[in-house]
Amino acid sequence: MDPPEVEDWADQDLLTKDEARDRLDDAIVRAQNRLAALQFPADEAEIRSVTRRLAAMESVRGEYDAYLHNQD
């Protein structure tokens, strides 16, 4: 009888918190650049959308920073 098949998590593409934060930092810079390029009032809806997204990403980055700071 063959042993039961067990998932090998080593083969999974999982991000570390450092890698996730680095990618998030890149996304924040792109959002900041996008926001700077938008013109009020023509792009008002897009400005609101990008502003909300940027605030959410910065909040998550703060959580990552707090987590990583507590790991030291």
N, CA, C and O atoms as a Tripos MOL2 file, in Angstrom:
@<TRIPOS>MOLECULE
protein
  288   287    72     0     0
PROTEIN
NO_CHARGES

@<TRIPOS>ATOM
      1 N           0.8480   -1.1730    0.0000 N.3       1 MET1
      2 CA          0.0000    0.0000    0.0000 C.3       1 MET1
      3 C           0.8970    1.2410    0.0000 C.2       1 MET1
      4 O           1.8640    1.3250    0.7560 O.2       1 MET1
      5 N           0.5540    2.2030   -0.8660 N.am      2 ASP2
      6 CA          1.3120    3.4500   -0.9450 C.3       2 ASP2
      7 C           0.9300    4.3690    0.2050 C.2       2 ASP2
      8 O          -0.2260    4.3830    0.6270 O.2       2 ASP2
      9 N           1.9060    5.1520    0.7270 N.am      3 PRO3
     10 CA          1.5770    6.1100    1.7880 C.3       3 PRO3
     11 C           0.6600    7.1970    1.2230 C.2       3 PRO3
     12 O           0.6960    7.4810    0.0260 O.2       3 PRO3
     13 N          -0.1570    7.8020    2.0810 N.am      4 PRO4
     14 CA         -1.0480    8.8620    1.6010 C.3       4 PRO4
     15 C          -0.2420   10.0340    1.0430 C.2       4 PRO4
     16 O           0.8430   10.3600    1.5260 O.2       4 PRO4
     17 N          -0.8040   10.6440    0.0240 N.am      5 GLU5
     18 CA         -0.1320   11.7870   -0.5940 C.3       5 GLU5
     19 C          -0.2740   13.0090    0.3070 C.2       5 GLU5
     20 O          -1.3740   13.3450    0.7450 O.2       5 GLU5
     21 N           0.8410   13.6640    0.5760 N.am      6 VAL6
     22 CA          0.8620   14.8440    1.4330 C.3       6 VAL6
     23 C           1.2930   16.0320    0.5830 C.2       6 VAL6
     24 O           2.2370   15.9400   -0.2030 O.2       6 VAL6
     25 N           0.5880   17.1540    0.7510 N.am      7 GLU7
     26 CA          0.9550   18.3500   -0.0040 C.3       7 GLU7
     27 C           2.3450   18.8210    0.4050 C.2       7 GLU7
     28 O           2.7000   18.7940    1.5830 O.2       7 GLU7
     29 N           3.1110   19.2460   -0.5640 N.am      8 ASP8
     30 CA          4.4520   19.7560   -0.3130 C.3       8 ASP8
     31 C           4.4140   21.2770   -0.3750 C.2       8 ASP8
     32 O           4.4680   21.8600   -1.4580 O.2       8 ASP8
     33 N           4.3220   21.9170    0.7850 N.am      9 TRP9
     34 CA          4.2140   23.3740    0.8330 C.3       9 TRP9
     35 C           5.4790   24.0570    0.3390 C.2       9 TRP9
     36 O           5.4450   25.2380   -0.0060 O.2       9 TRP9
     37 N           6.5830   23.3440    0.3000 N.am     10 ALA10
     38 CA          7.8230   23.9390   -0.1920 C.3      10 ALA10
     39 C           7.7100   24.3140   -1.6680 C.2      10 ALA10
     40 O           8.4380   25.1820   -2.1490 O.2      10 ALA10
     41 N           6.7950   23.6570   -2.3840 N.am     11 ASP11
     42 CA          6.6160   23.9520   -3.8090 C.3      11 ASP11
     43 C           5.6590   25.1090   -4.0540 C.2      11 ASP11
     44 O           5.4910   25.5390   -5.1960 O.2      11 ASP11
     45 N           5.0440   25.6080   -3.0260 N.am     12 GLN12
     46 CA          4.0790   26.6940   -3.1830 C.3      12 GLN12
     47 C           4.8030   28.0220   -3.3490 C.2      12 GLN12
     48 O           5.8920   28.2180   -2.8090 O.2      12 GLN12
     49 N           4.1910   28.9330   -4.1000 N.am     13 ASP13
     50 CA          4.7570   30.2680   -4.3040 C.3      13 ASP13
     51 C           4.1600   31.2010   -3.2610 C.2      13 ASP13
     52 O           3.2400   31.9630   -3.5550 O.2      13 ASP13
     53 N           4.6770   31.1400   -2.0610 N.am     14 LEU14
     54 CA          4.1800   31.9640   -0.9680 C.3      14 LEU14
     55 C           5.1280   33.1330   -0.7450 C.2      14 LEU14
     56 O           6.3490   32.9800   -0.7790 O.2      14 LEU14
     57 N           4.5450   34.2980   -0.5170 N.am     15 LEU15
     58 CA          5.3480   35.4860   -0.2410 C.3      15 LEU15
     59 C           5.6420   35.5840    1.2480 C.2      15 LEU15
     60 O           4.7910   35.2730    2.0810 O.2      15 LEU15
     61 N           6.8330   36.0120    1.5670 N.am     16 THR16
     62 CA          7.1020   36.3540    2.9550 C.3      16 THR16
     63 C           6.5060   37.7340    3.2020 C.2      16 THR16
     64 O           6.1500   38.4380    2.2570 O.2      16 THR16
     65 N           6.4000   38.1140    4.4470 N.am     17 LYS17
     66 CA          5.8750   39.4480    4.7590 C.3      17 LYS17
     67 C           6.7930   40.5260    4.1930 C.2      17 LYS17
     68 O           6.3170   41.5720    3.7520 O.2      17 LYS17
     69 N           8.1010   40.2850    4.1990 N.am     18 ASP18
     70 CA          9.0390   41.2480    3.5990 C.3      18 ASP18
     71 C           8.7750   41.4140    2.1050 C.2      18 ASP18
     72 O           8.7200   42.5350    1.5990 O.2      18 ASP18
     73 N           8.6120   40.2940    1.4060 N.am     19 GLU19
     74 CA          8.3570   40.3590   -0.0340 C.3      19 GLU19
     75 C           7.0250   41.0380   -0.3270 C.2      19 GLU19
     76 O           6.9170   41.8390   -1.2560 O.2      19 GLU19
     77 N           6.0250   40.7150    0.4650 N.am     20 ALA20
     78 CA          4.7100   41.3310    0.2670 C.3      20 ALA20
     79 C           4.7870   42.8340    0.5000 C.2      20 ALA20
     80 O           4.1980   43.6140   -0.2480 O.2      20 ALA20
     81 N           5.5160   43.2410    1.5420 N.am     21 ARG21
     82 CA          5.6520   44.6730    1.8160 C.3      21 ARG21
     83 C           6.4090   45.3760    0.6950 C.2      21 ARG21
     84 O           6.0600   46.4970    0.3240 O.2      21 ARG21
     85 N           7.4350   44.7370    0.1550 N.am     22 ASP22
     86 CA          8.1790   45.3310   -0.9620 C.3      22 ASP22
     87 C           7.2790   45.5310   -2.1770 C.2      22 ASP22
     88 O           7.3300   46.5740   -2.8280 O.2      22 ASP22
     89 N           6.4650   44.5370   -2.4780 N.am     23 ARG23
     90 CA          5.5360   44.6650   -3.6030 C.3      23 ARG23
     91 C           4.4970   45.7460   -3.3240 C.2      23 ARG23
     92 O           4.1100   46.4980   -4.2180 O.2      23 ARG23
     93 N           4.0590   45.8110   -2.0880 N.am     24 LEU24
     94 CA          3.0930   46.8350   -1.7040 C.3      24 LEU24
     95 C           3.7080   48.2260   -1.8350 C.2      24 LEU24
     96 O           3.0450   49.1550   -2.2970 O.2      24 LEU24
     97 N           4.9680   48.3750   -1.4320 N.am     25 ASP25
     98 CA          5.6620   49.6610   -1.5880 C.3      25 ASP25
     99 C           5.6800   50.0920   -3.0560 C.2      25 ASP25
    100 O           5.4500   51.2610   -3.3670 O.2      25 ASP25
    101 N           5.9520   49.1460   -3.9520 N.am     26 ASP26
    102 CA          5.9570   49.4540   -5.3880 C.3      26 ASP26
    103 C           4.5720   49.8950   -5.8570 C.2      26 ASP26
    104 O           4.4480   50.8460   -6.6280 O.2      26 ASP26
    105 N           3.5350   49.2040   -5.3930 N.am     27 ALA27
    106 CA          2.1640   49.5540   -5.7790 C.3      27 ALA27
    107 C           1.7800   50.9310   -5.2430 C.2      27 ALA27
    108 O           1.0610   51.6780   -5.9070 O.2      27 ALA27
    109 N           2.2520   51.2650   -4.0540 N.am     28 ILE28
    110 CA          1.9690   52.5840   -3.4660 C.3      28 ILE28
    111 C           2.6140   53.6840   -4.3060 C.2      28 ILE28
    112 O           1.9890   54.7130   -4.5650 O.2      28 ILE28
    113 N           3.8440   53.4750   -4.7270 N.am     29 VAL29
    114 CA          4.5220   54.4720   -5.5670 C.3      29 VAL29
    115 C           3.7660   54.6480   -6.8800 C.2      29 VAL29
    116 O           3.5820   55.7730   -7.3430 O.2      29 VAL29
    117 N           3.3280   53.5420   -7.4820 N.am     30 ARG30
    118 CA          2.5680   53.6460   -8.7340 C.3      30 ARG30
    119 C           1.2690   54.4120   -8.5230 C.2      30 ARG30
    120 O           0.8930   55.2350   -9.3590 O.2      30 ARG30
    121 N           0.5780   54.1500   -7.4100 N.am     31 ALA31
    122 CA         -0.6760   54.8550   -7.1180 C.3      31 ALA31
    123 C          -0.4180   56.3400   -6.8690 C.2      31 ALA31
    124 O          -1.1910   57.1870   -7.3160 O.2      31 ALA31
    125 N           0.6600   56.6570   -6.1620 N.am     32 GLN32
    126 CA          1.0000   58.0660   -5.9180 C.3      32 GLN32
    127 C           1.2920   58.7870   -7.2340 C.2      32 GLN32
    128 O           0.8700   59.9270   -7.4310 O.2      32 GLN32
    129 N           2.0130   58.1180   -8.1280 N.am     33 ASN33
    130 CA          2.3100   58.7060   -9.4370 C.3      33 ASN33
    131 C           1.0370   58.8850  -10.2560 C.2      33 ASN33
    132 O           0.8620   59.9010  -10.9300 O.2      33 ASN33
    133 N           0.1500   57.8930  -10.1960 N.am     34 ARG34
    134 CA         -1.1250   57.9870  -10.9170 C.3      34 ARG34
    135 C          -1.9420   59.1520  -10.3740 C.2      34 ARG34
    136 O          -2.5120   59.9240  -11.1440 O.2      34 ARG34
    137 N          -1.9990   59.2810   -9.0730 N.am     35 LEU35
    138 CA         -2.7540   60.3600   -8.4470 C.3      35 LEU35
    139 C          -2.1900   61.7230   -8.8550 C.2      35 LEU35
    140 O          -2.9500   62.6570   -9.1130 O.2      35 LEU35
    141 N          -0.8770   61.8370   -8.9140 N.am     36 ALA36
    142 CA         -0.2430   63.0990   -9.2990 C.3      36 ALA36
    143 C          -0.5430   63.4620  -10.7510 C.2      36 ALA36
    144 O          -0.5500   64.6410  -11.1070 O.2      36 ALA36
    145 N          -0.7900   62.4560  -11.5920 N.am     37 ALA37
    146 CA         -1.0370   62.7040  -13.0090 C.3      37 ALA37
    147 C          -2.4930   63.0590  -13.3090 C.2      37 ALA37
    148 O          -2.7950   63.5880  -14.3790 O.2      37 ALA37
    149 N          -3.3910   62.7730  -12.3750 N.am     38 LEU38
    150 CA         -4.8110   63.0410  -12.6120 C.3      38 LEU38
    151 C          -5.1070   64.5280  -12.4840 C.2      38 LEU38
    152 O          -4.4580   65.2410  -11.7180 O.2      38 LEU38
    153 N          -6.0870   64.9820  -13.2370 N.am     39 GLN39
    154 CA         -6.4580   66.3980  -13.2500 C.3      39 GLN39
    155 C          -7.8660   66.5810  -12.6860 C.2      39 GLN39
    156 O          -8.8040   65.9170  -13.1280 O.2      39 GLN39
    157 N          -8.0120   67.4730  -11.7190 N.am     40 PHE40
    158 CA         -9.3210   67.8180  -11.1700 C.3      40 PHE40
    159 C          -9.8970   68.9280  -12.0390 C.2      40 PHE40
    160 O          -9.1190   69.7960  -12.4360 O.2      40 PHE40
    161 N         -11.1600   68.9840  -12.3660 N.am     41 PRO41
    162 CA        -12.2570   68.1090  -11.9810 C.3      41 PRO41
    163 C         -12.5260   66.9840  -12.9750 C.2      41 PRO41
    164 O         -13.3690   66.1260  -12.7130 O.2      41 PRO41
    165 N         -11.8300   66.9710  -14.1110 N.am     42 ALA42
    166 CA        -12.1330   65.9830  -15.1510 C.3      42 ALA42
    167 C         -12.0070   64.5440  -14.6470 C.2      42 ALA42
    168 O         -12.7910   63.6830  -15.0460 O.2      42 ALA42
    169 N         -11.0500   64.2780  -13.7940 N.am     43 ASP43
    170 CA        -10.7960   62.9210  -13.3050 C.3      43 ASP43
    171 C         -11.2430   62.7400  -11.8590 C.2      43 ASP43
    172 O         -10.6610   61.9400  -11.1260 O.2      43 ASP43
    173 N         -12.2620   63.4710  -11.4460 N.am     44 GLU44
    174 CA        -12.6700   63.4710  -10.0400 C.3      44 GLU44
    175 C         -12.9830   62.0710   -9.5110 C.2      44 GLU44
    176 O         -12.5480   61.7160   -8.4160 O.2      44 GLU44
    177 N         -13.7320   61.2730  -10.2760 N.am     45 ALA45
    178 CA        -14.0760   59.9190   -9.8230 C.3      45 ALA45
    179 C         -12.8250   59.0520   -9.6910 C.2      45 ALA45
    180 O         -12.6860   58.2950   -8.7300 O.2      45 ALA45
    181 N         -11.9260   59.1650  -10.6510 N.am     46 GLU46
    182 CA        -10.6780   58.3970  -10.6030 C.3      46 GLU46
    183 C          -9.8050   58.8570   -9.4420 C.2      46 GLU46
    184 O          -9.1510   58.0390   -8.7950 O.2      46 GLU46
    185 N          -9.7910   60.1480   -9.1770 N.am     47 ILE47
    186 CA         -9.0270   60.6860   -8.0430 C.3      47 ILE47
    187 C          -9.5440   60.0860   -6.7390 C.2      47 ILE47
    188 O          -8.7530   59.6650   -5.8950 O.2      47 ILE47
    189 N         -10.8600   60.0430   -6.5680 N.am     48 ARG48
    190 CA        -11.4360   59.4460   -5.3510 C.3      48 ARG48
    191 C         -11.0700   57.9710   -5.2440 C.2      48 ARG48
    192 O         -10.7100   57.4900   -4.1700 O.2      48 ARG48
    193 N         -11.1640   57.2550   -6.3650 N.am     49 SER49
    194 CA        -10.8630   55.8270   -6.3690 C.3      49 SER49
    195 C          -9.4010   55.5550   -6.0150 C.2      49 SER49
    196 O          -9.1100   54.7060   -5.1730 O.2      49 SER49
    197 N          -8.4930   56.2710   -6.6540 N.am     50 VAL50
    198 CA         -7.0620   56.0700   -6.3940 C.3      50 VAL50
    199 C          -6.7120   56.4970   -4.9700 C.2      50 VAL50
    200 O          -5.8810   55.8630   -4.3210 O.2      50 VAL50
    201 N          -7.3370   57.5620   -4.4850 N.am     51 THR51
    202 CA         -7.0870   58.0290   -3.1180 C.3      51 THR51
    203 C          -7.5120   56.9720   -2.1020 C.2      51 THR51
    204 O          -6.7880   56.7130   -1.1400 O.2      51 THR51
    205 N          -8.6780   56.3620   -2.3080 N.am     52 ARG52
    206 CA         -9.1380   55.2940   -1.3970 C.3      52 ARG52
    207 C          -8.2000   54.0940   -1.4460 C.2      52 ARG52
    208 O          -7.8370   53.5310   -0.4130 O.2      52 ARG52
    209 N          -7.8130   53.7100   -2.6600 N.am     53 ARG53
    210 CA         -6.9090   52.5620   -2.8170 C.3      53 ARG53
    211 C          -5.5660   52.8470   -2.1420 C.2      53 ARG53
    212 O          -5.0130   51.9850   -1.4590 O.2      53 ARG53
    213 N          -5.0540   54.0480   -2.3340 N.am     54 LEU54
    214 CA         -3.7780   54.4360   -1.7300 C.3      54 LEU54
    215 C          -3.8620   54.3950   -0.2070 C.2      54 LEU54
    216 O          -2.9460   53.8980    0.4470 O.2      54 LEU54
    217 N          -4.9380   54.9060    0.3570 N.am     55 ALA55
    218 CA         -5.1130   54.8880    1.8160 C.3      55 ALA55
    219 C          -5.1570   53.4520    2.3350 C.2      55 ALA55
    220 O          -4.5750   53.1500    3.3770 O.2      55 ALA55
    221 N          -5.8430   52.5720    1.6150 N.am     56 ALA56
    222 CA         -5.9240   51.1700    2.0350 C.3      56 ALA56
    223 C          -4.5500   50.5080    1.9810 C.2      56 ALA56
    224 O          -4.1690   49.7850    2.9010 O.2      56 ALA56
    225 N          -3.8130   50.7530    0.9070 N.am     57 MET57
    226 CA         -2.4810   50.1520    0.7860 C.3      57 MET57
    227 C          -1.5370   50.6770    1.8580 C.2      57 MET57
    228 O          -0.7400   49.9160    2.4070 O.2      57 MET57
    229 N          -1.6160   51.9680    2.1610 N.am     58 GLU58
    230 CA         -0.7550   52.5360    3.2020 C.3      58 GLU58
    231 C          -1.1080   51.9700    4.5760 C.2      58 GLU58
    232 O          -0.2280   51.7870    5.4170 O.2      58 GLU58
    233 N          -2.3820   51.6960    4.8030 N.am     59 SER59
    234 CA         -2.8060   51.0920    6.0640 C.3      59 SER59
    235 C          -2.2310   49.6820    6.2120 C.2      59 SER59
    236 O          -1.7240   49.3180    7.2730 O.2      59 SER59
    237 N          -2.3140   48.9010    5.1480 N.am     60 VAL60
    238 CA         -1.7640   47.5410    5.1800 C.3      60 VAL60
    239 C          -0.2520   47.5930    5.3630 C.2      60 VAL60
    240 O           0.3140   46.7820    6.0970 O.2      60 VAL60
    241 N           0.4050   48.5470    4.6970 N.am     61 ARG61
    242 CA          1.8570   48.6860    4.8630 C.3      61 ARG61
    243 C           2.1930   48.9820    6.3250 C.2      61 ARG61
    244 O           3.1830   48.4680    6.8460 O.2      61 ARG61
    245 N           1.3910   49.7960    6.9820 N.am     62 GLY62
    246 CA          1.6000   50.0710    8.3990 C.3      62 GLY62
    247 C           1.4890   48.8090    9.2430 C.2      62 GLY62
    248 O           2.2430   48.6240   10.1990 O.2      62 GLY62
    249 N           0.5440   47.9430    8.8870 N.am     63 GLU63
    250 CA          0.4040   46.6700    9.6040 C.3      63 GLU63
    251 C           1.6300   45.7910    9.3820 C.2      63 GLU63
    252 O           2.1270   45.1740   10.3230 O.2      63 GLU63
    253 N           2.1230   45.7300    8.1420 N.am     64 TYR64
    254 CA          3.3380   44.9640    7.8580 C.3      64 TYR64
    255 C           4.5190   45.5260    8.6380 C.2      64 TYR64
    256 O           5.2940   44.7710    9.2260 O.2      64 TYR64
    257 N           4.6580   46.8530    8.6430 N.am     65 ASP65
    258 CA          5.7610   47.4850    9.3690 C.3      65 ASP65
    259 C           5.7090   47.1350   10.8540 C.2      65 ASP65
    260 O           6.7310   46.8100   11.4570 O.2      65 ASP65
    261 N           4.5120   47.2040   11.4410 N.am     66 ALA66
    262 CA          4.3560   46.8780   12.8620 C.3      66 ALA66
    263 C           4.7110   45.4130   13.1170 C.2      66 ALA66
    264 O           5.3910   45.1000   14.0940 O.2      66 ALA66
    265 N           4.2550   44.5210   12.2420 N.am     67 TYR67
    266 CA          4.5470   43.0970   12.3940 C.3      67 TYR67
    267 C           6.0570   42.8530   12.3060 C.2      67 TYR67
    268 O           6.6360   42.1710   13.1510 O.2      67 TYR67
    269 N           6.6790   43.4160   11.2770 N.am     68 LEU68
    270 CA          8.1090   43.1860   11.0810 C.3      68 LEU68
    271 C           8.9370   43.8130   12.1950 C.2      68 LEU68
    272 O           9.9650   43.2600   12.5860 O.2      68 LEU68
    273 N           8.5030   44.9590   12.7110 N.am     69 HIS69
    274 CA          9.2040   45.6170   13.8170 C.3      69 HIS69
    275 C           9.1540   44.7420   15.0740 C.2      69 HIS69
    276 O          10.1290   44.6760   15.8230 O.2      69 HIS69
    277 N           8.0340   44.0780   15.3020 N.am     70 ASN70
    278 CA          7.8800   43.2270   16.4860 C.3      70 ASN70
    279 C           8.6310   41.9070   16.3580 C.2      70 ASN70
    280 O           8.7820   41.1910   17.3470 O.2      70 ASN70
    281 N           9.1060   41.5710   15.1560 N.am     71 GLN71
    282 CA          9.8450   40.3290   14.9430 C.3      71 GLN71
    283 C          11.3190   40.4660   15.3110 C.2      71 GLN71
    284 O          12.0160   39.4650   15.4760 O.2      71 GLN71
    285 N          11.7920   41.7020   15.4400 N.am     72 ASP72
    286 CA         13.2200   41.9340   15.7420 C.3      72 ASP72
    287 C          13.5610   41.6230   17.1630 C.2      72 ASP72
    288 O          14.7160   41.7670   17.5660 O.2      72 ASP72
@<TRIPOS>BOND
     1     1     2 1
     2     2     3 1
     3     3     4 2
     4     3     5 am
     5     5     6 1
     6     6     7 1
     7     7     8 2
     8     7     9 am
     9     9    10 1
    10    10    11 1
    11    11    12 2
    12    11    13 am
    13    13    14 1
    14    14    15 1
    15    15    16 2
    16    15    17 am
    17    17    18 1
    18    18    19 1
    19    19    20 2
    20    19    21 am
    21    21    22 1
    22    22    23 1
    23    23    24 2
    24    23    25 am
    25    25    26 1
    26    26    27 1
    27    27    28 2
    28    27    29 am
    29    29    30 1
    30    30    31 1
    31    31    32 2
    32    31    33 am
    33    33    34 1
    34    34    35 1
    35    35    36 2
    36    35    37 am
    37    37    38 1
    38    38    39 1
    39    39    40 2
    40    39    41 am
    41    41    42 1
    42    42    43 1
    43    43    44 2
    44    43    45 am
    45    45    46 1
    46    46    47 1
    47    47    48 2
    48    47    49 am
    49    49    50 1
    50    50    51 1
    51    51    52 2
    52    51    53 am
    53    53    54 1
    54    54    55 1
    55    55    56 2
    56    55    57 am
    57    57    58 1
    58    58    59 1
    59    59    60 2
    60    59    61 am
    61    61    62 1
    62    62    63 1
    63    63    64 2
    64    63    65 am
    65    65    66 1
    66    66    67 1
    67    67    68 2
    68    67    69 am
    69    69    70 1
    70    70    71 1
    71    71    72 2
    72    71    73 am
    73    73    74 1
    74    74    75 1
    75    75    76 2
    76    75    77 am
    77    77    78 1
    78    78    79 1
    79    79    80 2
    80    79    81 am
    81    81    82 1
    82    82    83 1
    83    83    84 2
    84    83    85 am
    85    85    86 1
    86    86    87 1
    87    87    88 2
    88    87    89 am
    89    89    90 1
    90    90    91 1
    91    91    92 2
    92    91    93 am
    93    93    94 1
    94    94    95 1
    95    95    96 2
    96    95    97 am
    97    97    98 1
    98    98    99 1
    99    99   100 2
   100    99   101 am
   101   101   102 1
   102   102   103 1
   103   103   104 2
   104   103   105 am
   105   105   106 1
   106   106   107 1
   107   107   108 2
   108   107   109 am
   109   109   110 1
   110   110   111 1
   111   111   112 2
   112   111   113 am
   113   113   114 1
   114   114   115 1
   115   115   116 2
   116   115   117 am
   117   117   118 1
   118   118   119 1
   119   119   120 2
   120   119   121 am
   121   121   122 1
   122   122   123 1
   123   123   124 2
   124   123   125 am
   125   125   126 1
   126   126   127 1
   127   127   128 2
   128   127   129 am
   129   129   130 1
   130   130   131 1
   131   131   132 2
   132   131   133 am
   133   133   134 1
   134   134   135 1
   135   135   136 2
   136   135   137 am
   137   137   138 1
   138   138   139 1
   139   139   140 2
   140   139   141 am
   141   141   142 1
   142   142   143 1
   143   143   144 2
   144   143   145 am
   145   145   146 1
   146   146   147 1
   147   147   148 2
   148   147   149 am
   149   149   150 1
   150   150   151 1
   151   151   152 2
   152   151   153 am
   153   153   154 1
   154   154   155 1
   155   155   156 2
   156   155   157 am
   157   157   158 1
   158   158   159 1
   159   159   160 2
   160   159   161 am
   161   161   162 1
   162   162   163 1
   163   163   164 2
   164   163   165 am
   165   165   166 1
   166   166   167 1
   167   167   168 2
   168   167   169 am
   169   169   170 1
   170   170   171 1
   171   171   172 2
   172   171   173 am
   173   173   174 1
   174   174   175 1
   175   175   176 2
   176   175   177 am
   177   177   178 1
   178   178   179 1
   179   179   180 2
   180   179   181 am
   181   181   182 1
   182   182   183 1
   183   183   184 2
   184   183   185 am
   185   185   186 1
   186   186   187 1
   187   187   188 2
   188   187   189 am
   189   189   190 1
   190   190   191 1
   191   191   192 2
   192   191   193 am
   193   193   194 1
   194   194   195 1
   195   195   196 2
   196   195   197 am
   197   197   198 1
   198   198   199 1
   199   199   200 2
   200   199   201 am
   201   201   202 1
   202   202   203 1
   203   203   204 2
   204   203   205 am
   205   205   206 1
   206   206   207 1
   207   207   208 2
   208   207   209 am
   209   209   210 1
   210   210   211 1
   211   211   212 2
   212   211   213 am
   213   213   214 1
   214   214   215 1
   215   215   216 2
   216   215   217 am
   217   217   218 1
   218   218   219 1
   219   219   220 2
   220   219   221 am
   221   221   222 1
   222   222   223 1
   223   223   224 2
   224   223   225 am
   225   225   226 1
   226   226   227 1
   227   227   228 2
   228   227   229 am
   229   229   230 1
   230   230   231 1
   231   231   232 2
   232   231   233 am
   233   233   234 1
   234   234   235 1
   235   235   236 2
   236   235   237 am
   237   237   238 1
   238   238   239 1
   239   239   240 2
   240   239   241 am
   241   241   242 1
   242   242   243 1
   243   243   244 2
   244   243   245 am
   245   245   246 1
   246   246   247 1
   247   247   248 2
   248   247   249 am
   249   249   250 1
   250   250   251 1
   251   251   252 2
   252   251   253 am
   253   253   254 1
   254   254   255 1
   255   255   256 2
   256   255   257 am
   257   257   258 1
   258   258   259 1
   259   259   260 2
   260   259   261 am
   261   261   262 1
   262   262   263 1
   263   263   264 2
   264   263   265 am
   265   265   266 1
   266   266   267 1
   267   267   268 2
   268   267   269 am
   269   269   270 1
   270   270   271 1
   271   271   272 2
   272   271   273 am
   273   273   274 1
   274   274   275 1
   275   275   276 2
   276   275   277 am
   277   277   278 1
   278   278   279 1
   279   279   280 2
   280   279   281 am
   281   281   282 1
   282   282   283 1
   283   283   284 2
   284   283   285 am
   285   285   286 1
   286   286   287 1
   287   287   288 2
@<TRIPOS>SUBSTRUCTURE
     1 MET1         2 RESIDUE 1 A MET
     2 ASP2         6 RESIDUE 1 A ASP
     3 PRO3        10 RESIDUE 1 A PRO
     4 PRO4        14 RESIDUE 1 A PRO
     5 GLU5        18 RESIDUE 1 A GLU
     6 VAL6        22 RESIDUE 1 A VAL
     7 GLU7        26 RESIDUE 1 A GLU
     8 ASP8        30 RESIDUE 1 A ASP
     9 TRP9        34 RESIDUE 1 A TRP
    10 ALA10       38 RESIDUE 1 A ALA
    11 ASP11       42 RESIDUE 1 A ASP
    12 GLN12       46 RESIDUE 1 A GLN
    13 ASP13       50 RESIDUE 1 A ASP
    14 LEU14       54 RESIDUE 1 A LEU
    15 LEU15       58 RESIDUE 1 A LEU
    16 THR16       62 RESIDUE 1 A THR
    17 LYS17       66 RESIDUE 1 A LYS
    18 ASP18       70 RESIDUE 1 A ASP
    19 GLU19       74 RESIDUE 1 A GLU
    20 ALA20       78 RESIDUE 1 A ALA
    21 ARG21       82 RESIDUE 1 A ARG
    22 ASP22       86 RESIDUE 1 A ASP
    23 ARG23       90 RESIDUE 1 A ARG
    24 LEU24       94 RESIDUE 1 A LEU
    25 ASP25       98 RESIDUE 1 A ASP
    26 ASP26      102 RESIDUE 1 A ASP
    27 ALA27      106 RESIDUE 1 A ALA
    28 ILE28      110 RESIDUE 1 A ILE
    29 VAL29      114 RESIDUE 1 A VAL
    30 ARG30      118 RESIDUE 1 A ARG
    31 ALA31      122 RESIDUE 1 A ALA
    32 GLN32      126 RESIDUE 1 A GLN
    33 ASN33      130 RESIDUE 1 A ASN
    34 ARG34      134 RESIDUE 1 A ARG
    35 LEU35      138 RESIDUE 1 A LEU
    36 ALA36      142 RESIDUE 1 A ALA
    37 ALA37      146 RESIDUE 1 A ALA
    38 LEU38      150 RESIDUE 1 A LEU
    39 GLN39      154 RESIDUE 1 A GLN
    40 PHE40      158 RESIDUE 1 A PHE
    41 PRO41      162 RESIDUE 1 A PRO
    42 ALA42      166 RESIDUE 1 A ALA
    43 ASP43      170 RESIDUE 1 A ASP
    44 GLU44      174 RESIDUE 1 A GLU
    45 ALA45      178 RESIDUE 1 A ALA
    46 GLU46      182 RESIDUE 1 A GLU
    47 ILE47      186 RESIDUE 1 A ILE
    48 ARG48      190 RESIDUE 1 A ARG
    49 SER49      194 RESIDUE 1 A SER
    50 VAL50      198 RESIDUE 1 A VAL
    51 THR51      202 RESIDUE 1 A THR
    52 ARG52      206 RESIDUE 1 A ARG
    53 ARG53      210 RESIDUE 1 A ARG
    54 LEU54      214 RESIDUE 1 A LEU
    55 ALA55      218 RESIDUE 1 A ALA
    56 ALA56      222 RESIDUE 1 A ALA
    57 MET57      226 RESIDUE 1 A MET
    58 GLU58      230 RESIDUE 1 A GLU
    59 SER59      234 RESIDUE 1 A SER
    60 VAL60      238 RESIDUE 1 A VAL
    61 ARG61      242 RESIDUE 1 A ARG
    62 GLY62      246 RESIDUE 1 A GLY
    63 GLU63      250 RESIDUE 1 A GLU
    64 TYR64      254 RESIDUE 1 A TYR
    65 ASP65      258 RESIDUE 1 A ASP
    66 ALA66      262 RESIDUE 1 A ALA
    67 TYR67      266 RESIDUE 1 A TYR
    68 LEU68      270 RESIDUE 1 A LEU
    69 HIS69      274 RESIDUE 1 A HIS
    70 ASN70      278 RESIDUE 1 A ASN
    71 GLN71      282 RESIDUE 1 A GLN
    72 ASP72      286 RESIDUE 1 A ASP
